Amino acid sequence: MLERELRAACERIAEMSSERPRGFVRTWFAPQAARELLGFGELVDDYINADVLRVVLGRAARSARRTTHFDLDFPREPQHEEYWCHKHKRVCRPVGEAAPFLRRYALDTLERIKAFSRVRARARAASVLHGDARELDFGGPFDGVVTSPPYPGLIDYHEQHRYAYELLGLDDCRQLEVGAGAAGTSRAALEAYSDGIVATFANVRHSLRPGAPVVVVVNDRRGLYPDILARSGLVEERRHRRHVNRRTGRRAGEYFEDVLVCRFH
Ligand SMILES: C[S@@+](CC[C@H](N)C(=O)[O-])C[C@H]1O[C@@H](n2cnc3c(N)ncnc32)[C@H](O)[C@@H]1O
């Protein structure tokens, strides 16, 4: 069923939207790419597996933006002209169409879902909750928590994934981001960050069994976590260092993260 729907949706990629691209979509996508993405967005609700098609749309939109190949994470300006590409070591040109990406990601997403369904445990389910971790009711009780929290002054997550918010019509909750890049790293901003993470741990605690591990993945370059853990009533039991390989974009130098294994005392 999933495969049939994905193939059927791909056949309809040529049905471009008649909606005029505006705002962000008009700025960051070439005219044809914008109409293809908007058109695909209009047809997803015709299918039972609409959520899978939304994933395909989001992935295609990320790749089809008018960015350079070496700066997919934080592009500042749309790229209109040919440019020297540090990633491919040749002259590249910005993307004009989204259709090839929509097709490629439809097949790729299908393959990933098939591969995962071969190994997943039948009785397990995953639920995704969208909301503020300081206040969400997570349910439970659970055996443990693994979290990769934001870190102050680095990333504005809503802005980084703006293409998806715009094309999928998702709720913009940027004012709830803890440690947003835009908030900076003033003393007040760092305090607000620490308060936000302490409030999150206090909330999560209600959903954990006694003695459950709390695993925190972080590069604590500002040394904020000893205080955050102490204020939260968490004791660090072990720490593992992890080398993060370059994924997208160019990162200056080596990058390490620590995995802190903690428990509430
Ligand atoms: C370092 S990233 C971790 C991403 C995650 N590991 C993943 O693969 O999707 C930190 C995440 O925390 C989210 N975040 C920031 N403030 C939040 C809040 N108040 N409630 C829930 N999530 C928040 C950010 O949007 C971002 O997705």
Ligand as a Chemical Component Dictionary entry (heavy atoms), coordinates in Angstrom:
data_LIG
# 
_chem_comp.id                   LIG 
_chem_comp.type                 NON-POLYMER 
_chem_comp.pdbx_formal_charge   0 
_chem_comp.three_letter_code    LIG 
# 
loop_
_chem_comp_atom.comp_id 
_chem_comp_atom.atom_id 
_chem_comp_atom.alt_atom_id 
_chem_comp_atom.type_symbol 
_chem_comp_atom.charge 
_chem_comp_atom.model_Cartn_x 
_chem_comp_atom.model_Cartn_y 
_chem_comp_atom.model_Cartn_z 
_chem_comp_atom.pdbx_ordinal 
LIG C1  C1  C 0  20.546 19.352 19.977 1  
LIG S1  S1  S 1  18.919 19.310 19.287 2  
LIG C2  C2  C 0  18.528 17.611 19.451 3  
LIG C3  C3  C 0  17.801 17.091 18.285 4  
LIG C4  C4  C 0  17.406 15.612 18.431 5  
LIG N1  N1  N 0  18.466 14.822 18.962 6  
LIG C5  C5  C 0  17.027 15.086 17.089 7  
LIG O1  O1  O 0  17.766 14.292 16.515 8  
LIG O2  O2  O -1 15.983 15.498 16.585 9  
LIG C6  C6  C 0  17.959 20.104 20.523 10 
LIG C7  C7  C 0  16.452 20.096 20.228 11 
LIG O3  O3  O 0  15.754 20.660 21.357 12 
LIG C8  C8  C 0  14.611 21.350 20.859 13 
LIG N2  N2  N 0  14.075 22.273 21.870 14 
LIG C9  C9  C 0  14.490 23.518 22.220 15 
LIG N3  N3  N 0  13.707 24.044 23.184 16 
LIG C10 C10 C 0  12.746 23.104 23.451 17 
LIG C11 C11 C 0  11.631 23.054 24.346 18 
LIG N4  N4  N 0  11.323 24.073 25.172 19 
LIG N5  N5  N 0  10.872 21.929 24.356 20 
LIG C12 C12 C 0  11.163 20.890 23.540 21 
LIG N6  N6  N 0  12.206 20.877 22.668 22 
LIG C13 C13 C 0  12.986 21.975 22.630 23 
LIG C14 C14 C 0  15.166 22.039 19.625 24 
LIG O4  O4  O 0  14.121 22.435 18.766 25 
LIG C15 C15 C 0  16.045 20.925 19.020 26 
LIG O5  O5  O 0  15.290 20.131 18.164 27 
# 
loop_
_chem_comp_bond.comp_id 
_chem_comp_bond.atom_id_1 
_chem_comp_bond.atom_id_2 
_chem_comp_bond.value_order 
_chem_comp_bond.pdbx_ordinal 
LIG C1  S1  SING 1  
LIG S1  C2  SING 2  
LIG S1  C6  SING 3  
LIG C2  C3  SING 4  
LIG C3  C4  SING 5  
LIG C4  N1  SING 6  
LIG C4  C5  SING 7  
LIG C5  O1  DOUB 8  
LIG C5  O2  SING 9  
LIG C6  C7  SING 10 
LIG C7  O3  SING 11 
LIG C7  C15 SING 12 
LIG O3  C8  SING 13 
LIG C8  N2  SING 14 
LIG C8  C14 SING 15 
LIG N2  C9  SING 16 
LIG N2  C13 SING 17 
LIG C9  N3  DOUB 18 
LIG N3  C10 SING 19 
LIG C10 C11 SING 20 
LIG C10 C13 DOUB 21 
LIG C11 N4  SING 22 
LIG C11 N5  DOUB 23 
LIG N5  C12 SING 24 
LIG C12 N6  DOUB 25 
LIG N6  C13 SING 26 
LIG C14 O4  SING 27 
LIG C14 C15 SING 28 
LIG C15 O5  SING 29 
# 
